[in-house]
Amino acid sequence: MILQARNLTVSANLDGERVPVLRDLSFTLDAGKVLGLVGESGAGKSMVGRAIAQLLPPRFGVSDGTLEFDGKDLVRMRAEARRVLLGREIAFIPQEPLSALNPVLTIGAQFDEHLAHIGVPARTRRERMLDALDAVHLQGADQLLTRYPHQLSGGMCQRVLIAFAFASHPKLVIADEPTTALDATIQARIMRLIAEMQERENTAILFISHDLRLAAQVCDDILVLYAGRSAEYGPAREVFSRPGHPYTRCLQLANPGIHKRRGLYALPDRMPGLRAYAGIRGCPFAPRCPLAIVQCTLVPPPFGEVGADHLAACIRAERTAEISAPTSSPHEDHAKDTPILEVSALTKRFSTGGFRRSEVRAVSNVSFILRENEFVGIVGESGSGKSTLARLIVGLETSSEGSLTIAGRNMDGSREADGHCRRHVQMVFQDPQSALNPRRRVASIVTQPLEVNGDATWEERLARAGLLLSEIGLPPEAAARFPAQLSGGQRQRVNIARALCAVPRILIADEIVSGLDMSVQAQLLNLLAALRRERHFSMLFISHDLSVVRYLCDRVLVMYRGEVVESGAAEQVFAAPAHEYTRTLLAAVPPDDPNEMWSGLRA
Amino acid sequence: MSAVPAWLRSVRVLTGLAIVLTVALLALLAPLIAPHDPNEQNLLTTFLPPAWAQGGDIAYPLGTDSLGRCTLSRLIYGARIAMTVAIVASFGAMIIGAVLAHVAGYFGGAADWLIGRMVDVWMSFPPVILSLILMVGLGTGLRNVILAIVLVDWTRFCRVLRSEVLVVTRRDYVPAARLLGFSHWRTITREILPATLPLLITLISLEMGIAVIVEAILSFVGMSVGATTPAWGQMIADARQYIYDSPWNLLFPILMIFVTVLGFNVLGDGLRLTLDVRLTETQRA
């Protein structure tokens, strides 16, 4: 047994009040096994990793229970003894590979330092480095050592960090969302690599993720956390295919499948903060639970057995399977035949400055038609030109070649054409944190389009804001808030509302659900589907997530290195991909059924 | 959220404001407060020490100078020059610098290049020499002191603000506003300026302190206001010759400059800490 937690409780001291962040967690992790910690953001997943490293934030501390590593008590261990363990017997793979490496030191210098820390003699270090980089399938390890992190891609940096982590032959590796910041195709490769390293070294891995489907594929056991408490604990496939806790079931149903199209179950609201949970007597999930009965809110549910080695904290666990997603899918052919946007042979070249000028084709010869009321998805890896295409269409970039026709008018760069474009096309930006002015209140943001002519009074704007907020499912009191006072999902709703205020006929959405929790993503996808029924608009939906595109879009364009390599009805493209690249993308998505082989992982 | 804004609850801001407002009040109400006419000479009572020292006279609380003029009155009247220069010069420098900074940072490209190089060239002149040359060219007088400070110090605003404008312009809400149909002017005034304003306010309060010092330097070398108008730099220059007979006369104007500049700096620092979104945005959530 490598890692064992018994009734682990971590508390925060907030203004003199002790608030538990993790409560009564118990789990075990054996050598050569992978334990997945799954939950939404704020559930306390990362706190477990931090408790192991004793890197808890200030005023946080383990207040109860034990945490043992290889028979040694980590909580009451002296700091020096722990330092010897960390990096040597316990290694970490971080979430953001680029920010985990020092940008001003070469990979070689950093690796050398790491090896020195774990006590490798200077003579053998170089050899060890080359071996380790070889083991993570990085070619040209020699040159790689002289490179700086910014010269490598995110995936390569993550491989380097995996090499770092396994260099000391650790007994335990903690991987905190190691692929969240990476492309789907790279995600599969990184997961394969971690699995390979783990098999070779017989390492125990604590895998922290918000993606239940991914965890079900790669883990042996899964512990689902909700509000810092164990919701469910059991063998990965068992947990995924026969969830005992309604929360697990809801997470599963919130995830759009890649094979079969079905409705999404969107959990209402979101997990409240720490303080709100401290006072709850019953089940913390009860307020959002579709199965909740009065008793749930009165007594804390026992963590009881629902199967072999399978525990769930729910008094109605036997009825969990009854929760089902709405049968309606967003596709009742709304699309009309009239084209609203015609893109033909659009090309955008960027030239890099300097003496040796070279040209990069970010978008190359792209042609397609978007019809009225149609949702078209654009998929591809980062760098495939998806975002540049979006910026070309809304006029934030000017094209090098090709033409663009919006609602029957050619975009020739004239002032009238620009005005025409502004009236018909709106864009929803990816990151609401950056797209919403932090100094405006929500009411002011969502009615920003009314400011253009300057003839709307503040009362008119407030009234309009009220309508928009109800349309996007935000409470009216949100109008007076600042973006910083909203959650990530709420901010993205505001972002969408602002674009809708201008009553566009075409909406361009650039990765608007990436980086959000599954339940929030499901809420937003359902919102977009509902808006489509009421509002009648077309959408270009850019995403790297194929399952999301499959759920929402009628047609799909697959982009690779600036070109459209495949296009067609979503159903058809995903069922029978014609292009090699589309097949690679599809293989990179973990299958809906964890018992099925994930080709991306084995290839 | 309470009614008192965060910046008014900071000890630094309150301290700085108290000092600055006191000096400003002295300047405004000088004729009412000053015990004597600042230019009234009394050759019978020269080099009087302050009232509390041996031989002091209660009629001249801070003593008299070589011509028997009341030091306290001259200090109070000197505040008028100091505050005028501080406010007018720093606003002038701010307006030129801020306008150019927003143009450079927002439009980028050729405008940015041109303004950037202009600032580079401008900043390669040593500031004191540049202002002395300007003063020689423009001639002495209060208006020209202000002009010299504006012409030298606008670069400071331009440099610092441009990078801030650049950061804000990169945020998605700026192209978003353009896509909603905002004109360039409206985008700058509604989306960018509110974000750069805290920095602008901070810079201006620091610039006021600098302006006070520059005015003192210029009047020390006799290039500012004429001899009939009392100014702190001038008082230091006068007292320098009699430093052994009457150190008080040297110390008081220096102390006055010190306290005023300290006030502006503490205020500026406090404003920076409380208005800077990068420091406060995370805590507001």
HADDOCK unambig.tbl for C-alpha pairs under 7 A between the chains (distance, minus, plus):
assign (segid A and resid 422 and name CA) (segid B and resid 179 and name CA) 5.98 0.50 0.50
assign (segid A and resid 422 and name CA) (segid B and resid 180 and name CA) 6.33 0.50 0.50
assign (segid A and resid 422 and name CA) (segid B and resid 181 and name CA) 6.14 0.50 0.50
assign (segid A and resid 426 and name CA) (segid B and resid 179 and name CA) 6.82 0.50 0.50
assign (segid A and resid 429 and name CA) (segid B and resid 172 and name CA) 6.90 0.50 0.50
assign (segid A and resid 434 and name CA) (segid B and resid 171 and name CA) 5.22 0.50 0.50
assign (segid A and resid 434 and name CA) (segid B and resid 172 and name CA) 5.21 0.50 0.50
assign (segid A and resid 434 and name CA) (segid B and resid 173 and name CA) 6.28 0.50 0.50
assign (segid A and resid 435 and name CA) (segid B and resid 171 and name CA) 6.48 0.50 0.50
assign (segid A and resid 435 and name CA) (segid B and resid 172 and name CA) 4.24 0.50 0.50
assign (segid A and resid 435 and name CA) (segid B and resid 173 and name CA) 4.01 0.50 0.50
assign (segid A and resid 435 and name CA) (segid B and resid 176 and name CA) 6.88 0.50 0.50
assign (segid A and resid 436 and name CA) (segid B and resid 173 and name CA) 5.35 0.50 0.50
assign (segid A and resid 437 and name CA) (segid B and resid 173 and name CA) 5.85 0.50 0.50
assign (segid A and resid 449 and name CA) (segid B and resid 180 and name CA) 5.44 0.50 0.50
assign (segid A and resid 452 and name CA) (segid B and resid 181 and name CA) 6.24 0.50 0.50
assign (segid A and resid 452 and name CA) (segid B and resid 182 and name CA) 5.68 0.50 0.50
assign (segid A and resid 484 and name CA) (segid B and resid 284 and name CA) 6.89 0.50 0.50
assign (segid A and resid 484 and name CA) (segid B and resid 285 and name CA) 5.14 0.50 0.50
assign (segid A and resid 485 and name CA) (segid B and resid 285 and name CA) 4.78 0.50 0.50
